[in-house]
Amino acid sequence: MSVYNGQRQVANPGVVCAIAAVGVAGIGAMIGLNFTPDAWFEALRKPFFQPPDWLFSPVWTVLYLMIGWVGGRKYLYGGAQKL
């Protein structure tokens, strides 16, 4: 299946979306690896509803994958013309 997005023909839109998703998640991972929480963060008083530390990484990975996927679809198909 190919998609014409107004400027160019894209042979496989799923590949474009997958590349965008992995790219955005990879950039988020690189930023997260460079800026880890220090002692000051550990010393903060945190609210009772803060999720456990082990849950942070998987949730943000899925979130960044979804952001990248939607960005790829936006690139391919454009956005809403009217509300």
C-alpha positions as CSV (number, residue, x, y, z in Angstrom):
1,M,0.0,0.0,0.0
2,S,1.3,3.5,-0.8
3,V,0.1,6.8,0.5
4,Y,0.3,10.2,-1.3
5,N,0.6,12.9,1.4
6,G,0.3,15.8,-1.0
7,Q,4.0,16.1,-1.7
8,R,5.4,12.6,-2.2
9,Q,4.4,9.0,-2.5
10,V,5.3,6.9,0.5
11,A,5.7,3.2,-0.3
12,N,5.1,1.8,3.2
13,P,3.5,4.1,5.8
14,G,4.0,1.5,8.6
15,V,7.7,1.7,8.2
16,V,7.7,5.5,8.4
17,C,5.6,5.3,11.6
18,A,7.8,2.6,13.1
19,I,11.0,4.6,12.4
20,A,9.5,7.7,13.9
21,A,8.4,5.8,17.0
22,V,11.7,4.2,17.6
23,G,13.5,7.4,16.9
24,V,11.5,9.4,19.4
25,A,11.8,6.7,22.0
26,G,15.6,6.5,21.4
27,I,16.0,10.2,21.8
28,G,14.0,10.0,25.0
29,A,16.2,7.2,26.3
30,M,19.4,9.0,25.5
31,I,18.2,12.0,27.4
32,G,17.1,9.9,30.3
33,L,20.5,8.1,30.5
34,N,22.4,11.4,30.6
35,F,20.3,13.0,33.3
36,T,19.7,10.6,36.1
37,P,18.2,11.7,39.4
38,D,20.8,12.8,42.0
39,A,20.8,12.8,45.7
40,W,18.7,16.0,45.8
41,F,15.9,14.2,44.0
42,E,16.0,11.3,46.4
43,A,15.9,13.8,49.4
44,L,12.6,15.4,48.2
45,R,9.4,14.8,50.0
46,K,7.3,12.9,47.4
47,P,3.5,12.6,47.4
48,F,1.8,9.4,48.4
49,F,0.6,8.8,44.8
50,Q,4.1,8.7,43.2
51,P,4.4,5.5,41.3
52,P,7.2,3.1,42.2
53,D,10.6,3.6,40.5
54,W,10.5,0.3,38.5
55,L,7.3,1.5,36.7
56,F,8.8,4.8,35.5
57,S,10.9,3.5,32.6
58,P,8.4,1.2,31.0
59,V,5.6,3.8,31.1
60,W,7.7,6.5,29.6
61,T,9.1,4.1,26.9
62,V,5.5,3.3,25.8
63,L,4.5,7.0,25.9
64,Y,7.5,8.0,23.7
65,L,6.7,5.1,21.3
66,M,3.1,6.3,21.0
67,I,4.2,9.9,20.5
68,G,6.6,8.8,17.7
69,W,3.9,6.7,16.0
70,V,1.4,9.6,16.0
71,G,4.1,11.9,14.7
72,G,4.7,9.5,11.8
73,R,1.0,9.3,11.0
74,K,0.8,13.1,11.2
75,Y,3.7,13.4,8.8
76,L,2.0,11.0,6.4
77,Y,-1.6,11.9,6.5
78,G,-1.6,15.5,7.8
79,G,-3.9,16.7,10.5
80,A,-7.6,17.6,10.8
81,Q,-8.6,20.3,8.3
82,K,-11.6,21.5,10.3
83,L,-12.9,21.0,13.8
